[in-house]
């Protein structure tokens, strides 16, 4: 007879692509994962994965099982949340995936507040420029710069944010003055490595269609800010971080400003889980207090 442990292992293998990654995700021995997969295939009387040196490829039988296994997983999550709600102590681990600037300049500096409120709650912060899959349980909550497509994800607008043009005084002292957008054609720029960024929304400088020469590229927003602060060139930076940096000067605020939106996204099954709700309330509170910084 099928059991939930077998199905959870099955989903972990689907998401990781191999038993080694599944074992690491579930904190089990590799041999245990392999044994339970074999038991599941024997129980079903069919092969779920084709084995190859590149990993495990789902068979049609596995594809048809995914929806049912995810339904079981969802019920287990809801059950755990319901039991946890009876306990006044919110505990456990929540993984939060955010854009680099949001996580580094908003969440991390204020994490002591969450810890003081919920001593038994552990937050795992993953500041990323790549896309995170909530359906694969790579995170419990995501802050995204793009509204996700409809599906089993729940999304709402969290806050708008600004990007502006910045340079270091040392750069400005060595180069022609910047009085208008047209003057930017004679200057050096810092930007993203386009093909390493999953979200076009981050490429504000590229989309501004400015002249000039790009002298440094990085997939990291923080690396770009550090490069601009060093005096190498001009960059389109997040106001949330750049306005806190005394090494930077804002340029052409009336002409060169881009506005984007942060979206709060989570899997529908996690909406009522107390530890997840606690982190969402923490984020909402931070955004309300720091509204002017965005």
DRENKE-629410 format. One record per atom (N, C-alpha, C, CB): z, x, y; residue in three letters. Coordinates in steps of 0.2 Angstrom, whole numbers, plus 2048, in hexadecimal, padded with zeros to 3 digits. Glycine has a CB too. Example, Ala and Ser with C-alpha at 12.3 -4.5 7.8 and 13.67 -1.06 7.14 Angstrom:
% residues 2
8278427E4ALA;82783E7EAALA;8278427F0ALA;82D8397EAALA;8238407F5SER;8248447FBSER;827840800SER;81D8467FDSER;
END
This chain:
% residues 294
8008047FAUNK;800800800UNK;800804806UNK;8067FB800UNK;7FC80280BUNK;7FC806811UNK;802806815UNK;7F6803816UNK;80480C818UNK;80A80C81DUNK;80880F824UNK;810810819UNK;80C80D828UNK;80B80F82FUNK;80A817830UNK;81080D834UNK;80E81B82CUNK;80E82282DUNK;80782582BUNK;813825828UNK;804822826UNK;7FD824824UNK;7F882282AUNK;7FB82081EUNK;7F981C82DUNK;7F481A832UNK;7F581F839UNK;7F5813834UNK;7FC82083AUNK;7FD825840UNK;7FA82C83FUNK;804825841UNK;7FA82E839UNK;7F7835837UNK;7F0834838UNK;7F9837830UNK;7ED82F835UNK;7E682D835UNK;7E382E83DUNK;7E4827832UNK;7E782A841UNK;7E582A848UNK;7E583184BUNK;7E982584CUNK;7EB83584AUNK;7EB83C84CUNK;7E584084AUNK;7F283F84AUNK;7E383F844UNK;7DD843842UNK;7D7841845UNK;7DC84283AUNK;7D683B847UNK;7D083884AUNK;7D083B851UNK;7D183084BUNK;7D683B854UNK;7D783E85BUNK;7D684585CUNK;7DD83C85EUNK;7D9849857UNK;7D8850857UNK;7D2853854UNK;7DF853854UNK;7CF85084FUNK;7C985284CUNK;7CB856846UNK;7C5856850UNK;7D1858844UNK;7D385C83EUNK;7DA85B83DUNK;7D2863840UNK;7DC85D837UNK;7E385C835UNK;7E8861838UNK;7E485C82DUNK;7E686783AUNK;7EA86B83DUNK;7EC869844UNK;7E787283EUNK;7E8866848UNK;7E986384EUNK;7EE85D84EUNK;7E3861852UNK;7EC859848UNK;7F0853847UNK;7F8855845UNK;7ED84F841UNK;7F885A841UNK;7FF85C840UNK;80385F846UNK;7FF86283AUNK;7FF86284AUNK;803865850UNK;80585F855UNK;7FE869854UNK;80085A855UNK;802854859UNK;808850857UNK;7FC84F85AUNK;80884F850UNK;80E84B84DUNK;81484F84BUNK;80B848847UNK;81385684CUNK;81985B84BUNK;81B85A843UNK;81F85984FUNK;81585B83FUNK;81685A838UNK;813861835UNK;813854835UNK;81486282FUNK;81186782BUNK;80A86582AUNK;815869825UNK;80586A82AUNK;7FE869829UNK;7FD866822UNK;7FA86F829UNK;80186981DUNK;801866816UNK;80385F815UNK;80586A811UNK;80885D819UNK;80A856819UNK;80485181CUNK;81085581EUNK;801853821UNK;7FC84F824UNK;7F684F81FUNK;7F985282BUNK;7F485481CUNK;7EF854817UNK;7F0850811UNK;7ED85B815UNK;7F785080FUNK;7F984C809UNK;7F984580BUNK;80084E807UNK;7FB843811UNK;7FB83C812UNK;7F4839814UNK;7FF83B819UNK;7F083D816UNK;7E983B817UNK;7E683A810UNK;7E584081BUNK;7E783E80BUNK;7E483D804UNK;7E7837801UNK;7E6843800UNK;7ED836803UNK;7F1830800UNK;7ED829803UNK;7F8830801UNK;7EC82A80AUNK;7E982480DUNK;7E282380AUNK;7E8825815UNK;7DE828809UNK;7D7827806UNK;7D88247FFUNK;7D382E806UNK;7DD8277FBUNK;7DD8247F4UNK;7DF81D7F5UNK;7E38287F1UNK;7E481B7F9UNK;7E68147FAUNK;7E080F7FCUNK;7EB8137FFUNK;7DC812800UNK;7D680E802UNK;7D080E7FDUNK;7D4810809UNK;7D08137F9UNK;7CB8147F5UNK;7C48167F8UNK;7C980E7F1UNK;7C581A7FDUNK;7BF81C801UNK;7C0823805UNK;7BC817806UNK;7BB826806UNK;7BC82C80AUNK;7BB82B812UNK;7B6832808UNK;7C082D815UNK;7C182C81DUNK;7BE831821UNK;7C882B81FUNK;7BD83781EUNK;7BB83D822UNK;7B684181EUNK;7C0841825UNK;7B1843821UNK;7AC84981EUNK;7AF84F820UNK;7A5848820UNK;7B185481CUNK;7B385A81DUNK;7AE85F81EUNK;7B885D817UNK;7AF864824UNK;7AA869825UNK;7AE86E829UNK;7A4866829UNK;7AB874829UNK;7AE87A82DUNK;7B0878834UNK;7AA88082CUNK;7AD873837UNK;7AE87183EUNK;7B386C83EUNK;7A786F841UNK;7B686A839UNK;7BB865839UNK;7BA85F835UNK;7BC863840UNK;7BD859837UNK;7BC853833UNK;7B884E837UNK;7C3850831UNK;7B384B834UNK;7AF846838UNK;7B0840834UNK;7A7848837UNK;7B283A838UNK;7B3834836UNK;7AD831832UNK;7B582F83BUNK;7AE82E82DUNK;7A982A829UNK;7A982382CUNK;7AB82A821UNK;7A481F82AUNK;7A481882CUNK;7AA81482AUNK;79E814829UNK;7AD816825UNK;7B3812823UNK;7B9814828UNK;7B581581CUNK;7B981A82AUNK;7BE81C82FUNK;7BD818835UNK;7BE824830UNK;7B7818837UNK;7B681483EUNK;7B880D83EUNK;7AE81583FUNK;7B780A838UNK;7B9803837UNK;7C1802837UNK;7B6800831UNK;7C4808835UNK;7CC808835UNK;7CF80983BUNK;7CE80D830UNK;7CC80C840UNK;7CF80E846UNK;7D280884AUNK;7CA81284BUNK;7CE80384BUNK;7D17FD84FUNK;7D77FA84CUNK;7CC7F884FUNK;7D87FA845UNK;7DE7F7841UNK;7E37FC842UNK;7DC7F683AUNK;7E2803841UNK;7E7808842UNK;7EA808849UNK;7E580E840UNK;7E680784EUNK;7E8807855UNK;7ED801856UNK;7E380785AUNK;7EB7FB853UNK;7EF7F5854UNK;7F67F6851UNK;7EC7EF850UNK;7F67FA84BUNK;7FD7FB848UNK;80180084DUNK;7FC7FE841UNK;7FD805850UNK;80180A854UNK;80380685AUNK;7FC80F856UNK;7FF80285DUNK;8027FE863UNK;8087FA862UNK;7FC7F9865UNK;8087F785CUNK;80E7F385AUNK;8147F7859UNK;80D7EF854UNK;8137FD857UNK;819802856UNK;81B80485DUNK;817808852UNK;817805861UNK;819807868UNK;81D80186CUNK;81380986CUNK;81A7FB86BUNK;81D7F586EUNK;8247F486BUNK;8197EF86DUNK;8257F5864UNK;82B7F4861UNK;8307F9863UNK;82A7F5859UNK;82E7FF864UNK;833805866UNK;83580386EUNK;82F80C866UNK;830801872UNK;8327FF879UNK;8377F9879UNK;82C7FD87CUNK;8367F4875UNK;83A7EE874UNK;8417F0872UNK;8387E9870UNK;8427F586EUNK;8497F786BUNK;84C7FB871UNK;8487FB865UNK;848800874UNK;84A804879UNK;84D80087FUNK;84580987CUNK;84A7FA880UNK;84C7F6886UNK;8537F4885UNK;8477F0887UNK;8557F387FUNK;85C7F187EUNK;8617F6880UNK;85D7EF877UNK;85F7FC881UNK;863802882UNK;863803889UNK;86280887EUNK;86880488DUNK;868805894UNK;86680C896UNK;86F804897UNK;866811891UNK;864818892UNK;85D819890UNK;86881D88EUNK;85881A895UNK;85181B894UNK;851822892UNK;84D81989AUNK;84D82388CUNK;84C82A88AUNK;84682B887UNK;85282B884UNK;844831884UNK;83E832881UNK;83A837886UNK;83A82C87FUNK;833837884UNK;82E83B887UNK;82983788AUNK;82C841883UNK;826838890UNK;821835893UNK;81C83B895UNK;822830899UNK;81683B893UNK;811840896UNK;80D83D89BUNK;80C842890UNK;80D8408A1UNK;80983E8A7UNK;8038438A9UNK;80E83D8ADUNK;7FD8408A9UNK;7F88448AAUNK;7F68438B2UNK;7F28438A5UNK;7F58488B6UNK;7F38478BDUNK;7EE84C8BFUNK;7FA8478C1UNK;7EB84A8C5UNK;7E78508C8UNK;7EC8558CAUNK;7E384D8CEUNK;7E985B8CBUNK;7ED8618CCUNK;7F28618D2UNK;7E98678CCUNK;7EF85F8D7UNK;7F385E8DEUNK;7F88598DDUNK;7EE85D8E4UNK;7F68538DBUNK;7FB84E8DAUNK;8018508D6UNK;7F88478D7UNK;8008538D0UNK;8058558CCUNK;80A85B8CFUNK;8038578C5UNK;8068608D2UNK;80A8668D4UNK;80D8648DBUNK;80586B8D5UNK;80A8618DFUNK;80D8608E6UNK;8118598E7UNK;8088608EBUNK;8118558E2UNK;81484E8E3UNK;81984E8DDUNK;8108488E3UNK;81784E8D7UNK;81C84C8D2UNK;8218528D0UNK;81784B8CBUNK;81E8588CFUNK;82385E8CDUNK;82885F8D2UNK;81F8648CCUNK;82785F8D9UNK;82C8608DEUNK;83285B8DEUNK;82A8618E4UNK;8308558DBUNK;8358508DBUNK;83884E8D4UNK;83284A8DEUNK;8368528CFUNK;8388508C8UNK;8408508C7UNK;8358558C4UNK;8448538CCUNK;84B8538CBUNK;84E84C8CCUNK;84E8588D0UNK;84A8488D0UNK;84C8418D2UNK;84B83D8CBUNK;84883E8D7UNK;84683E8C8UNK;84583A8C1UNK;84A83C8BCUNK;83E83B8BFUNK;84C8438BCUNK;8508458B7UNK;8578438B9UNK;85084D8B7UNK;8598428BFUNK;8608408C1UNK;8608388BFUNK;8618418C8UNK;85B8358C0UNK;85B82D8BFUNK;85B82C8B7UNK;85582A8C2UNK;8588308B3UNK;85782F8ACUNK;8588368A8UNK;85082C8AAUNK;85E8388A7UNK;85F83E8A4UNK;85C83F89DUNK;8678408A4UNK;85B83A89AUNK;85983A893UNK;85183A892UNK;85C83588EUNK;84E839898UNK;847839898UNK;84383F89AUNK;84583389EUNK;83E841896UNK;83B847897UNK;834846899UNK;83B84C891UNK;83284989FUNK;82B8488A2UNK;82784E8A0UNK;82B8468A9UNK;82184D89DUNK;81C85289CUNK;8168518A1UNK;819852894UNK;8168568A5UNK;8118558AAUNK;80B85A8A9UNK;8138588B1UNK;8058578A9UNK;7FE85A8A7UNK;7FA85A8ADUNK;7FB8578A1UNK;7FA85E8B2UNK;7F585E8B8UNK;7EF8618B6UNK;7F88628BEUNK;7EA85C8B6UNK;7E385E8B3UNK;7DD85C8B8UNK;7E285A8ACUNK;7D88608B7UNK;7D285E8BAUNK;7CD85B8B5UNK;7CE8648BEUNK;7CF85B8AFUNK;7CA8588AAUNK;7CD8518A9UNK;7CA85C8A3UNK;7C884D8A6UNK;7CA8468A4UNK;7CF84689EUNK;7C38428A2UNK;7D484289EUNK;7D9841899UNK;7D783A895UNK;7E084189CUNK;7D883A88FUNK;7D683488BUNK;7DD831889UNK;7D2835884UNK;7DE82B88CUNK;7E482788BUNK;7E4824884UNK;7E6822890UNK;7DE822882UNK;7DD81E87CUNK;7DE823876UNK;7D581C87BUNK;7DD82A877UNK;7DF82E872UNK;7E6831873UNK;7DA834872UNK;7EA82E877UNK;7F182F878UNK;7F283687AUNK;7F582E872UNK;7ED83987EUNK;7EE840881UNK;7F483F887UNK;7E8842884UNK;7F5839889UNK;7FA83888EUNK;7FC83188EUNK;7F883A896UNK;802830891UNK;804829891UNK;802825897UNK;80C829890UNK;80282989DUNK;8008278A3UNK;7FC82C8A6UNK;8078268A8UNK;7F782A8AAUNK;7F282E8AEUNK;7F182C8B5UNK;7EB82E8AAUNK;7F18318B9UNK;7EF8308C0UNK;7E88328C1UNK;7F48338C5UNK;7E482E8C2UNK;7DC8308C2UNK;7D982F8C9UNK;7D982B8BDUNK;7D48338CAUNK;7D18328D1UNK;7CB82D8D0UNK;7CE8388D3UNK;7CA82A8CAUNK;7C58258C9UNK;7C881F8C5UNK;7BF8288C4UNK;7C68198C7UNK;7C88138C4UNK;7C58138BDUNK;7C680D8C8UNK;7C98128B7UNK;7C68128B1UNK;7C280C8AFUNK;7CB8138ABUNK;7BD80C8AAUNK;7BA8068A8UNK;7BF8018A5UNK;7B48088A3UNK;7BD7FB8A5UNK;7C17F68A2UNK;7C27F789AUNK;7BE7EF8A3UNK;7C77F5897UNK;7C97F6890UNK;7D07F588FUNK;7C67FD88EUNK;7D37F988BUNK;7DA7F8889UNK;7DE7FC88EUNK;7DB7FA882UNK;7DB7FF893UNK;7DF802898UNK;7E17FE89EUNK;7DB80989BUNK;7E77FF8A1UNK;7E97FB8A7UNK;7E98008ADUNK;7F07F88A6UNK;7E57FE8B2UNK;7E58038B8UNK;7E67FF8BEUNK;7DE8068B8UNK;7E98028C3UNK;7EA7FF8CAUNK;7EA8058CFUNK;7F17FB8CAUNK;7E88038D5UNK;7E88088DAUNK;7EF80A8DCUNK;7E48058E1UNK;7F08118DCUNK;7F68148DEUNK;7F78158E5UNK;7F881A8DAUNK;7F28198E8UNK;7F281B8EFUNK;7EC81E8F1UNK;7F88208F0UNK;7E981E8F7UNK;7E48218F9UNK;7E68288FCUNK;7E081E8FFUNK;7E282D8FBUNK;7E38348FEUNK;7DD837902UNK;7E58388F8UNK;7DF83C906UNK;7DA83F90AUNK;7D8846908UNK;7DC83F911UNK;7D2848909UNK;7D084F909UNK;7CE851910UNK;7CB850903UNK;7CF857912UNK;7CD85A918UNK;7CA861918UNK;7D285991DUNK;7C786391DUNK;7C586A91DUNK;7CA86F920UNK;7BE86A921UNK;7CB87491DUNK;7D087991FUNK;7CE88091EUNK;7D787891AUNK;7D1884922UNK;7CF88B922UNK;7D688F924UNK;7C988D927UNK;7D6896923UNK;7DB89A925UNK;7DA89D92CUNK;7DD8A0920UNK;7DF89D930UNK;7DE8A0937UNK;7DA8A7936UNK;7E58A193AUNK;7DC8AB931UNK;7D98B2930UNK;7D18B192FUNK;7DC8B592AUNK;7CF8AC92CUNK;7C88AA92BUNK;7C58A8932UNK;7C68A5926UNK;7C88A4935UNK;7C58A193CUNK;7C58A7941UNK;7CA89B93EUNK;7C98AB941UNK;7C98B1946UNK;7C38B5945UNK;7CF8B5945UNK;7C08B693FUNK;7BB8BA93DUNK;7B48B793DUNK;7BC8BD936UNK;7B48B093FUNK;7AD8AD93EUNK;7AC8A8944UNK;7AD8A8938UNK;7A68A6945UNK;7A48A294BUNK;7A889C94BUNK;79D8A094AUNK;7AA899951UNK;7AE894952UNK;7AB88D94FUNK;7AF892959UNK;7AF88994DUNK;7AD88294AUNK;7AF87D94EUNK;7B0881942UNK;7AA87A952UNK;7AB875956UNK;7A886E954UNK;7A887695DUNK;7A386E94FUNK;7A086894DUNK;79E86A946UNK;79A866951UNK;79C864942UNK;79986593CUNK;79386A93BUNK;79785E939UNK;78F86A940UNK;78986E940UNK;78B876940UNK;78586D946UNK;791877942UNK;79387E942UNK;79588193BUNK;79987F947UNK;79687C937UNK;79887E930UNK;79288292CUNK;79A87892CUNK;78C88192EUNK;78788492BUNK;78788C92BUNK;78088292EUNK;78B88F92FUNK;78B89692FUNK;79289992CUNK;78B898937UNK;795895928UNK;79B897925UNK;79B89791DUNK;7A1892927UNK;7A089A91BUNK;7A189B913UNK;7A6896911UNK;7A48A2912UNK;7A589490BUNK;7A988E908UNK;7AC890901UNK;7A4888907UNK;7B188C900UNK;7B488C8F9UNK;7B48858F6UNK;7BC88E8FAUNK;7B28858F0UNK;7B187E8EDUNK;7B287E8E5UNK;7A987C8EEUNK;7B18798E2UNK;7B28788DAUNK;7AC87B8D7UNK;7B28708D9UNK;7AD87C8D0UNK;7A887E8CBUNK;7A68778C9UNK;7AA8838C6UNK;7A08758CBUNK;79E86E8CAUNK;79E86C8C2UNK;79786D8CCUNK;79B8708BEUNK;79B86E8B7UNK;7A286E8B3UNK;7968738B3UNK;7A78718B6UNK;7AE8718B3UNK;7B286B8B6UNK;7B18788B5UNK;7AF8678BAUNK;7B38628BDUNK;7B185B8BAUNK;7B38628C4UNK;7B58578B7UNK;7B38518B4UNK;7B284B8B9UNK;7B884E8AFUNK;7B584C8BFUNK;7B58468C4UNK;7B18488CAUNK;7BC8448C6UNK;7AB8458CBUNK;7A78478D1UNK;7AB8458D8UNK;7A18438D1UNK;7B08418D7UNK;7B483F8DDUNK;7B88458E0UNK;7B983A8DBUNK;7B984A8DCUNK;7BC8508DFUNK;7B78558E3UNK;7BF8548D9UNK;7B18548E2UNK;7AC8588E5UNK;7AA8568ECUNK;7A58588E1UNK;7AF8558F0UNK;7AE8538F7UNK;7AA8578FBUNK;7B58518FBUNK;7AB85E8FBUNK;7A78638FFUNK;7A08638FDUNK;7AA86A8FEUNK;79F8638F6UNK;7988628F4UNK;79485C8F6UNK;7978638ECUNK;7988578F6UNK;7958508F8UNK;793850900UNK;79984B8F6UNK;797854904UNK;79685490BUNK;78F85790DUNK;79C85890EUNK;78C85B909UNK;78585E90AUNK;785862910UNK;78085890BUNK;78A867910UNK;78B86C915UNK;786872914UNK;79286E916UNK;784875919UNK;78187C918UNK;786881917UNK;77D87D91EUNK;784887918UNK;78988C916UNK;78888F90FUNK;79088A918UNK;78C89490EUNK;78C897907UNK;793896903UNK;78A89E908UNK;7938948FDUNK;7998948F9UNK;79A89B8F6UNK;79888F8F3UNK;7A089D8F8UNK;7A28A48F6UNK;7A78A48F1UNK;7A58A88FCUNK;7AA89F8EFUNK;7AF89F8EAUNK;7AF8988E7UNK;7B68A18ECUNK;7B08978E0UNK;7B08918DDUNK;7B68918D8UNK;7AA88F8D9UNK;7B988B8D7UNK;7BF88B8D2UNK;7BF8838D0UNK;7C588E8D5UNK;7C18828C9UNK;7C287C8C7UNK;7C98798C9UNK;7C287B8BFUNK;7CD87E8CCUNK;7D487D8CEUNK;7D587B8D5UNK;7D98838CCUNK;7D88758D7UNK;7D98748DEUNK;7DD8798E2UNK;7DB86D8DFUNK;7E387B8DEUNK;7E787F8E1UNK;7E48868E2UNK;7EE8808DCUNK;7E08888DDUNK;7DD88F8DEUNK;7D888F8E4UNK;7D98918D8UNK;7D58898E5UNK;7D18898EBUNK;7D58898F2UNK;7CD8828EBUNK;7DB8868F2UNK;7DF8868F7UNK;7E188D8F9UNK;7E58818F7UNK;7E38918F3UNK;7E68978F4UNK;7E089C8F7UNK;7E889A8EDUNK;7DA89B8F4UNK;7D489F8F7UNK;7D389D8FEUNK;7CE89D8F3UNK;7D3897900UNK;7D2895907UNK;7D789990BUNK;7D288E908UNK;7DE898909UNK;7E389B90DUNK;7E38A390DUNK;7EA89A909UNK;7DF8A6909UNK;7DE8AD909UNK;7D98AF90EUNK;7DC8B0902UNK;7D58AB911UNK;7D08AC916UNK;7C98AD914UNK;7D38B291AUNK;7C88AB90EUNK;7C18AD90BUNK;7BC8A890DUNK;7C18AD903UNK;7BE8A290FUNK;7B989D911UNK;7BD896912UNK;7B489B90CUNK;7B9891914UNK;7BB88A915UNK;7BB88690FUNK;7B788791BUNK;7C088190FUNK;7C087D909UNK;7C287690BUNK;7C587F904UNK;7BF871907UNK;7C186A907UNK;7C7869903UNK;7BB865905UNK;7CD868905UNK;7D3868902UNK;7D7862902UNK;7D886E904UNK;7DC8618FDUNK;7E085B8FDUNK;7E585B903UNK;7E385A8F7UNK;7E5856907UNK;7EA85690DUNK;7F185790AUNK;7E9850911UNK;7F3853904UNK;7F9853902UNK;7FC85A901UNK;7F98508FBUNK;7F885F8FFUNK;7FA8668FEUNK;7F986A904UNK;7F68698F8UNK;7F3869907UNK;7F186E90CUNK;7F586D913UNK;7E986D90EUNK;7F7867914UNK;7FB86691AUNK;802869919UNK;7FC85E91BUNK;80486B913UNK;80B86E912UNK;80A876913UNK;80E86C90CUNK;804878913UNK;80287F913UNK;80188291AUNK;7FC88190FUNK;80688691CUNK;806889923UNK;80188E924UNK;80D88C925UNK;7FD89091EUNK;7F889591FUNK;7F1892921UNK;7F7899918UNK;7F188B921UNK;7EB888922UNK;7EA884929UNK;7EA88391CUNK;7E488492BUNK;7E3880931UNK;7DE87B930UNK;7E0885937UNK;7DF875932UNK;7DA86F931UNK;7D486F936UNK;7DE868932UNK;7CE86E933UNK;7C886F937UNK;7C5868938UNK;7C4874934UNK;7C286693EUNK;7BE86093FUNK;7C185A93BUNK;7B786193CUNK;7C785893DUNK;7CB852939UNK;7C784C93AUNK;7D285293CUNK;7C484B940UNK;7C0845942UNK;7BA84493EUNK;7BF844949UNK;7B684A93CUNK;7B084A939UNK;7B084B932UNK;7AB84F93CUNK;7B584F92FUNK;7B5852929UNK;7BB84F925UNK;7B4859928UNK;7BB849923UNK;7C184791FUNK;7BE842919UNK;7C6843923UNK;7C0843913UNK;7BE83E90EUNK;7C483B90BUNK;7BA843908UNK;7C3835909UNK;7C8830906UNK;7C782F8FFUNK;7C982A90BUNK;7CC82F8FBUNK;7CB82E8F4UNK;7D182A8F2UNK;7CA8348F0UNK;7D18288EBUNK;7D78238E9UNK;7D98268E3UNK;7D481C8E8UNK;7E08268E2UNK;7E38288DCUNK;7E58218D8UNK;7EA82C8DDUNK;7E38218D2UNK;7E481B8CEUNK;7E981C8C8UNK;7DE8188CAUNK;7EE8188C7UNK;7F38188C2UNK;7F08158BCUNK;7FA8158C4UNK;7F08188B6UNK;7ED8158B0UNK;7F18168AAUNK;7E68198AFUNK;7F28118A6UNK;7F58128A0UNK;7F280D89BUNK;7FD8118A1UNK;7F480F894UNK;7F280B88FUNK;7F680488FUNK;7F380E888UNK;7F27FE88EUNK;7F57F888FUNK;7FB7F788AUNK;7F07F288DUNK;7FC7FA885UNK;8017FA880UNK;8087FD883UNK;8007FD879UNK;807801888UNK;80D80588AUNK;810802890UNK;80B80C88CUNK;80D7FC893UNK;8107F9899UNK;8177F7899UNK;80C7F389BUNK;8197F5893UNK;8207F3893UNK;8257F8890UNK;8207EC88FUNK;8237FE88EUNK;82780388BUNK;82C805891UNK;823809888UNK;832805890UNK;837807896UNK;83680E899UNK;83E806893UNK;835813894UNK;835819897UNK;82E81A89BUNK;83581F891UNK;829817899UNK;82381789DUNK;8248138A4UNK;81D814899UNK;82780D8A4UNK;82880A8AAUNK;82D80E8AEUNK;82C8038A8UNK;8318128ACUNK;8368168B0UNK;83281B8B4UNK;83B8198ACUNK;82D81E8B1UNK;8298238B4UNK;8248208B9UNK;8248278AFUNK;82181A8B7UNK;81D8178BCUNK;8218158C3UNK;81A8108B9UNK;8278128C2UNK;82B8118C8UNK;82D8178CCUNK;83280D8C5UNK;82E81C8C8UNK;82F8238CCUNK;8298258D0UNK;8318288C7UNK;8238248CDUNK;81D8268D1UNK;81C8218D7UNK;8178268CCUNK;81D81B8D6UNK;81C8168DBUNK;8218188E1UNK;81D80F8D9UNK;8278198DFUNK;82C81B8E4UNK;82A8228E8UNK;83381C8E1UNK;8278278E5UNK;82582D8E8UNK;81F82B8EDUNK;8238328E3UNK;81A8278EAUNK;8148268EFUNK;8178228F5UNK;80F8228EBUNK;81B81D8F4UNK;81D8198FAUNK;82181E8FFUNK;8228148F8UNK;8258238FDUNK;828827901UNK;82482C905UNK;82E82B8FEUNK;81F82E901UNK;81A834903UNK;813831906UNK;8198398FEUNK;81382B907UNK;80D828909UNK;80982B90FUNK;80E82090CUNK;80D82E914UNK;80A831919UNK;806838917UNK;80F83291FUNK;80983B912UNK;806841910UNK;7FF84190DUNK;80B84490BUNK;7FE83B90AUNK;7F783A907UNK;7F183A90CUNK;7F7834903UNK;
END
